[in-house]
Amino acid sequence: MRTPLKLGIDLGGSKVEIIALDNGRQILRRRAPTPQGDYQKTVTLIASLVEDCERELGRQGSVGVGIPGTRSPDHGRIKNANSQCLIGEDLQADLEQRLQRPVRLANDADCFALSEACDGAGEGAISVFGVILGTGVGGGLVVHRQLLSGPNAIAGEWGHNPLPWRRSEDGPSRRCYCGLDDCIETFLSGPGWAARSNLGLDASALVSAAEADDADAQKAVDRYCDQLARGLASVINLIDPHVIVLGGGLSNCTALYSQVMPLLPRYVFSDKVNTRLLQARHGDSSGVRGAAWLWNDDLR
C-alpha cells in the first residue's frame, strides 16, 4: 500500500520552504522569498507552493505548516509571532479554504522537536524535548511521537522562565523583549550571550575564538555551558525527558556536548542523570520536516 504523501511548509521571516516526504524520504524541496509584511501574499505563496509541488509529483498530500508564532486555542488566530503580519489572522482557516482540505499548524520549535522525535536524533525515544538555541530560545515536547500541547499553546517555552540558581558571575539583570527580566533567552540566545559576554563578538565569533584558545572567549563558553546546564536541569526536574535534542546555530558548538552533561548532576534532583543530550540529526531541515510530520497519524 502506498504511504500518504506528507507536505511540510516552513514559514520563515525571509523564506518559505516546502518539503515532500514519502515514507519519511525527501522527494522534493523548494523555497521562495517571504512576502515582507503582506499577509494575503503569504497565504497565496504557501498555497501556490503546495499546488505546484503536487502538480509536479502527480499526487495530493497532507499539509502541515510551521510558523514563527502560535495558533491561539481560544480564537484560532495567530499570536506571539515574529512576523507581525500574521498576528490576529486565521491562517489555518484561510489556507484550508484556499487548498480545500484540512491543514495543521504548529510553532516552528515544536516542528523541530517533532522532526527529531519521528526520524531524527530522538528516534525511538518515548519522550523528546527539542531545544532551539539561536536568535531566540525555544522548545517543544514530544511524547510517543505526538506533540504535547496545553490550554495556552505554549508547551516547551522554557526560554521565558528565569535563569535558575542565579549568581553574581552571571552578570547584571537584563530586560527580555517579553517585558520580564533575566529570562533564559537573555542568557542563552546568540544575541543574548554575545551581549552579556562584553567581548565585542557575535555568538559565532565567540565559538571560533574559544576553539582558537582565546582565554576570554573560553571563559564565556564555560559560563554559557553552566547556564545551559542550569536551564536544562530545570526542564529535566520538571518533565524528565528521555532525550534532549539541541538545534539552532549554537547547537553546532561542540563544547556543549562535552561540558554540559558532566555539569547536570550538580543541578538535577537525582543521584544519576540518564537523560541523553544530542545534536539534531536533520539540522536546518528539522523545521520543515517537522511541519510535514504534523500529519504523523500513521506512526501512532
C-alpha positions in Angstrom: 0.0 0.0 0.0 1.4 3.4 -1.0 2.1 5.6 2.1 0.4 9.0 2.2 2.4 12.0 0.8 3.3 14.5 3.6 3.9 18.1 2.7 5.6 20.4 5.1 5.9 24.2 5.0 8.4 26.2 7.0 7.1 29.8 7.1 10.2 31.9 8.0 10.9 35.6 8.1 13.0 35.6 4.9 11.9 32.4 3.1 9.0 30.0 2.7 10.2 26.4 2.2 8.2 23.3 1.2 9.3 19.7 1.5 7.5 16.5 0.3 8.1 13.3 2.3 7.3 9.9 1.0 7.6 7.3 3.8 10.0 9.7 5.5 12.2 10.2 2.4 12.5 13.6 0.9 11.4 13.6 -2.7 11.0 17.3 -3.4 12.1 20.6 -1.8 11.6 24.2 -2.9 11.9 27.6 -1.4 10.8 31.2 -2.2 11.3 34.6 -0.6 8.7 35.5 2.1 6.5 38.4 1.1 7.5 41.0 3.6 4.7 42.4 5.7 1.9 41.1 3.4 -0.4 38.5 4.8 -2.5 37.9 1.8 0.5 37.4 -0.5 2.0 35.0 2.2 -1.2 32.8 2.0 -1.1 32.9 -1.8 2.5 31.9 -1.8 2.0 28.9 0.5 -0.9 27.7 -1.5 1.0 28.1 -4.7 4.0 26.1 -3.4 1.6 23.3 -2.4 -0.2 23.3 -5.7 3.0 23.4 -7.8 4.5 20.6 -5.7 1.5 18.3 -6.1 1.3 19.1 -9.8 5.0 18.1 -10.3 4.6 14.9 -8.2 1.2 14.0 -9.5 -0.2 13.3 -6.1 -2.0 15.2 -3.4 -0.7 15.2 0.2 -1.4 16.3 3.7 -0.3 19.8 4.6 1.5 20.9 7.8 2.8 24.4 8.4 5.5 25.5 10.9 5.1 29.2 11.9 7.1 31.7 13.9 4.3 32.1 16.4 1.3 30.2 17.9 -2.3 29.5 16.9 -4.4 30.6 19.8 -6.6 27.8 21.2 -9.1 30.5 22.3 -9.9 32.1 18.9 -7.8 30.3 16.3 -5.9 33.3 15.3 -2.1 33.7 15.4 -0.4 35.2 18.4 3.2 35.6 19.6 4.5 35.8 16.0 7.8 37.4 15.0 6.3 38.0 11.6 3.8 40.7 12.7 1.6 40.5 9.6 0.5 37.0 10.9 -0.8 38.3 14.3 -4.6 38.3 14.6 -5.0 36.4 11.3 -6.8 33.0 11.0 -4.1 31.4 8.9 -5.4 27.9 9.3 -8.9 28.7 8.1 -7.5 30.8 5.2 -5.2 28.0 4.0 -7.9 25.4 4.4 -10.3 27.5 2.3 -7.7 28.0 -0.4 -6.5 24.4 -0.5 -9.9 22.8 0.2 -8.5 20.3 2.8 -7.6 20.3 6.5 -4.3 22.0 7.4 -2.3 21.6 10.6 -0.2 24.4 12.1 2.4 24.4 14.8 5.1 26.6 16.2 8.4 26.2 14.4 10.2 25.0 17.6 7.5 22.3 18.0 8.1 21.3 14.4 11.8 20.9 15.1 11.1 18.7 18.2 8.6 16.6 16.2 11.1 16.1 13.4 13.8 14.9 15.7 11.5 12.7 17.6 10.0 11.0 14.5 13.1 10.2 12.5 15.9 12.3 13.9 18.3 12.1 16.8 15.5 11.2 19.2 14.0 8.5 17.0 12.7 5.6 19.2 12.7 7.6 22.4 9.5 7.8 24.5 9.9 11.5 25.2 11.9 14.1 23.4 12.5 17.7 24.4 13.7 19.7 21.4 15.7 22.9 22.1 16.3 25.8 19.8 19.4 27.8 20.6 19.6 30.6 18.0 18.4 34.2 17.7 15.9 33.1 20.4 15.5 30.2 22.8 12.5 27.9 22.2 11.5 24.3 22.7 8.9 21.6 22.1 7.9 18.4 23.9 7.0 15.2 22.0 5.7 12.1 23.8 5.2 8.9 21.8 5.8 10.9 18.6 3.0 13.3 19.4 3.4 16.9 20.3 2.3 17.9 23.7 0.0 20.9 23.6 -1.7 22.6 26.6 -4.6 25.0 27.0 -2.3 28.0 26.3 -0.4 26.5 23.4 2.9 27.4 24.9 4.3 24.0 25.9 8.1 24.0 25.7 8.6 27.7 26.1 11.4 27.2 28.6 13.3 30.3 27.3 10.8 32.6 29.1 11.5 31.2 32.5 14.1 32.9 34.7 17.6 31.5 34.7 17.7 29.2 37.8 20.3 29.4 40.6 21.3 33.0 39.6 24.6 34.2 40.9 26.8 37.3 40.6 29.1 36.0 37.8 26.0 35.7 35.6 26.2 39.5 35.2 23.7 42.3 35.6 20.0 42.0 35.1 18.7 42.4 31.5 15.1 43.0 30.3 13.7 40.4 27.9 11.6 41.6 25.0 8.7 39.8 26.7 8.8 42.5 29.4 10.3 40.4 32.2 13.9 40.4 33.5 16.6 37.7 33.1 14.7 35.2 31.0 16.8 32.2 30.0 16.6 33.6 26.4 18.6 36.7 27.5 21.5 34.4 28.5 21.4 31.5 26.0 20.2 33.0 22.7 23.0 34.0 20.3 22.4 37.8 20.7 21.9 37.5 24.5 25.1 35.5 25.0 27.1 37.9 22.8 25.7 41.0 24.7 26.4 39.5 28.1 30.0 38.4 27.1 31.1 42.0 26.6 33.8 41.0 24.1 32.5 42.7 21.1 32.0 39.4 19.3 28.8 37.8 18.0 28.0 34.2 19.0 29.7 32.5 16.0 32.9 34.6 16.6 32.9 33.7 20.3 32.8 30.0 19.5 35.6 30.4 16.9 37.7 32.4 19.3 37.3 29.8 22.1 38.2 27.0 19.7 41.4 29.0 18.9 42.2 29.0 22.6 41.3 32.6 23.3 41.1 32.7 27.1 38.4 35.3 27.5 36.2 33.5 24.8 36.8 30.2 26.5 35.6 31.6 29.8 32.5 32.9 28.0 31.8 29.4 26.6 32.4 27.8 30.0 29.9 30.2 31.6 27.4 29.5 28.8 27.7 25.8 29.3 27.0 26.2 33.0 24.0 28.4 32.4 22.7 25.9 29.8 23.1 23.1 32.3 21.1 25.0 34.8 18.4 25.8 32.4 18.1 22.2 31.1 18.2 20.9 34.7 15.0 22.8 35.5 13.5 21.1 32.4 14.7 17.6 33.5 13.4 18.2 37.0 10.0 19.1 35.7 9.3 16.7 32.8 12.3 14.3 32.9 12.5 13.7 29.1 14.4 10.7 27.8 16.3 12.7 25.2 17.1 16.4 24.8 18.0 17.4 21.2 19.8 20.7 20.5 19.2 22.7 17.4 19.8 26.2 16.1 23.0 27.9 15.3 24.6 27.5 18.7 24.0 23.7 18.7 27.0 23.4 16.4 29.3 24.4 19.3 31.0 21.1 20.1 31.8 22.2 23.7 28.1 21.9 24.6 28.2 18.1 24.3 31.4 17.6 26.3 30.8 20.1 29.0 27.1 20.3 29.8 26.4 16.6 30.6 29.1 16.5 33.4 27.5 19.7 34.9 24.0 18.4 35.0 24.3 16.2 38.2 25.0 19.4 40.2 21.5 20.7 39.4 19.3 17.7 38.6 17.4 16.2 41.5 18.7 12.7 41.0 21.7 10.6 42.0 22.4 10.0 38.3 21.3 11.7 35.1 20.3 9.2 32.5 18.9 11.8 30.0 20.7 11.8 26.7 21.8 15.2 25.2 22.2 15.0 21.4 22.7 17.3 18.4 19.9 17.4 15.9 20.2 14.9 13.1 18.5 17.0 10.4 20.0 20.4 11.3 18.3 23.3 9.5 16.0 20.8 7.8 14.2 19.8 11.0 11.7 22.6 10.9 10.3 21.9 7.5 10.5 18.2 8.0 8.6 18.5 11.3 5.9 20.5 9.6 5.3 17.5 7.3 5.3 15.2 10.4 2.4 17.1 11.9 0.4 14.5 9.9 2.1 11.5 11.6 -1.1 9.6 12.5 0.4 6.5 10.8 3.1 6.5 13.4 0.8 6.4 16.4 
